[in-house]
Amino acid sequence: MTMQEHRSTKRKRTTLACDACRARRTKCDSQRPSCHYCQTHGVICIYQEPPVEPPSRTDIWDSVEEELNALNKRLDQLISLILPAQSFSPDLRAREPRDEYETLANQENSPFDLPSKLLGNSSIMQVLGLDADFTQVLIRGERVTASEGHVNAGTRMLIVHHQHTVNALAAFSAHVHIWYPILPSGFSREYFEVLAGSLLPSSETCLSLLVAAIGLTVEEDETISSTPYFETALASLPIILSECSVRSVQCLLLIGLYYSCLLKPCQAHDYCLIASSKIQNIFKSGLEGDGPNIVEQTRRVYWAVLLLENEIGAQLDVPKSGIWDLDEHVPLPLCQQTWQFTPEGTSPGIAASVSPGSAISTTTVVENTRSYFLAEIAMRRMLHRCNTAVQATATGQYVYAPNIALELEHQLEEWYHYLPEVNRFEKGDVVQPLELIDIPPCPLSNFLRVQYYCCRLSIYWPAIYQAIQDGSVSDPLLDHCQRFIDSFVLLSPSIISAFHDCRVNRWTIFVSIFITSVAAITAANVPCLRELCSPRFYQCIQASGRAQQTILQKSASLMMLQEVLEERLSVAGL
């Protein structure tokens, strides 16, 4: 029995009792027009209208998914015409793929594949002039720093300050939950009740303490430490690991987000893997719940875990949990009751204690979060399907495939076309002065703009690499190289802004800044491409080295990347 059939069976078992039986709390046989009890006792039998079954997803995003499926089928047909009949690589033959498409889309360690495991791809490192062990040095430094920090951290007594918890919840709502909306609509009341209590180890205690710890971290107030809240939360970790519940997955995901906010991607990914394993077990075991609220919350947690794992995994060579195996079976979340911190709705006195700018509770913010979450899911599913415009020759070599590039760009434009107005961003024009390029004021819309242009860069990077390999470029290839360069120009202002606004994804965003900038410098050094490089292109390369130093200094790996980038800029005379 499939999960959908299992859920359907559960719904069929639910019967509706009449008002009389409901009031008496007795079993009702639900006969119409009058049940047996009401017939025998002369009572008027009244049934309430059954609740309307919520749709599986909003109409607009159902249309988006259908459109993406149609585009993917067209791309399957296109690639089946280009690929030779047999596999070429011994590594590929060792694992039989589901189809020819997967063979092409999941090439490992290919210099054509700019976005996939950027720092874990030795071929990309060589093309960009970096040492083959560059990634290993970076990750070893991350692991050693984390180990030393854990050994030196001492357990502290937690003294809960009411004002600190209010500010932390407001900061968490404004800077974290908008990216990963996993909490139920009534969480604020639970949060304050838990933190006012004895804080005995439990999943509920752990969740509230983690929210406070993350909120204090992103609030960036050096006078208030998040460590006591986080360490107290970890006292519940044995319970979290033993439970198989949505709440336990939420806690594990929040631990991952806490480390992400601290610019510690390895630790974030470690806990994300555990969360991924649990949420997969919940769905595979049919434990996602009966009530619509629980089902909706479980779906949201699944997609949030998938997004975080994908965000980190797209940059590092790290193990995969297999969470993508369920993406076609888990419906999109509705996100109609997304939690947003509303001070006036918690308890008396809280509203007055929150500064006006610390929390915004409007319909626009909720709708932004809802539509962003769905748009981001659609983007990740599209990229997971295929993001590399290459084809295999009869000799087993991979070369740039302009037709696939155009089809991938067409998919990207379809995604953009279906963006709701609340998250729509202006693409910009490459002929505009940089200072006139319109960066969306909403961080969510701006991050979608970053995703859009990073995707375009990944589509047309193989054209750049082909030019590097050939040392010359034909007119059609020249046009596609120009698209890469134009995309970098339009990406630059948005990705720098996103680095400052998206605090939960800062580490991965700066890695993208580093890789795209070094790739742009590499392209500018190709003689046959120099005529494409405008003064504005060089201005954007130069601007990439202007990330806020106080943020970078919190991460040894980011400082290392910054030093390499500054060296490249210096050598290029920028």
TABEL-V757571 format. One record per run of one state. SS is the DSSP state (H for helix, E for strand, L for the rest). FROM is the first residue (numbers start at 1). TO is the last residue. If there is no record, write none. Layout:
SS/FROM/TO
SS/FROM/TO
//
This chain:
L/1/2
H/3/13
L/14/18
H/19/24
L/25/35
H/36/41
L/42/58
H/59/82
L/83/89
H/90/94
L/95/99
H/100/105
L/106/117
H/118/120
L/121/121
H/122/127
L/128/133
H/134/152
L/153/161
H/162/177
L/178/186
H/187/195
L/196/202
H/203/219
L/220/226
H/227/234
L/235/236
H/237/242
L/243/245
H/246/261
L/262/264
H/265/284
L/285/291
H/292/313
L/314/322
H/323/326
L/327/342
H/343/345
L/346/349
H/350/353
L/354/362
H/363/385
L/386/389
E/390/392
L/393/397
E/398/400
L/401/401
H/402/417
L/418/420
H/421/423
L/424/433
H/434/436
L/437/442
H/443/470
L/471/474
H/475/501
L/502/502
H/503/524
L/525/526
H/527/532
L/533/534
H/535/543
L/544/548
H/549/552
L/553/555
H/556/571
L/572/574
//
